[in-house]
Amino acid sequence: MSDPYRDWDAAYVLGALSPAERREYEGHLGCCVACAAAVASFAGMPGILSVVPRETSVELLEPVSPRASLVPGLVRAVRDSRRRGRARVAAALAGAALAGAVAGSRLFAHGCSPDPRIDRTTPAPATTPSAGLDPARLESGGAPPH
């Protein structure tokens, strides 16, 4: 069931109802919690409206015509917002890549090894014979000359 008084709350608070309508609505307020709550929500409105200058209140009553320039401005604002969002994502990805590169360079820096048994600070022995060594003697197990 629809409440025939549901739109009377603001008119009641602002004193726009006739005396007969006012008495009728006050009788309804005694039995309708929803309308009583709506009236309570508007209770401060007359005090607020009393501080608005008359010239301003008259201007507020004039119809507002939609401006044709509003849409391009909104489109530009959305485009700029999306561009800033993409720039933030790109910056976050670049920062994460840089942090990964720095962490990787620290982890695998020269002289560091994930296996503590391997000492990478001393050069590994040469696998090819150097000058003055006889490959045949090395293969037979002989010592190189001094």
ABEGO torsion letter per residue (X at the ends): XBBAAAAAAAAAAAGABBAAAAAAAAAAAAABAAAAAAAAAAAAAAAAAAABBAAAAAAAABBBBBBAAAAAAAAAAAAAAAAAAAAAAAAAAAAAAAAAAAAAAAAABBGBBABAABBAABBBBBABBBBGBBAAAAAAGBBBBX
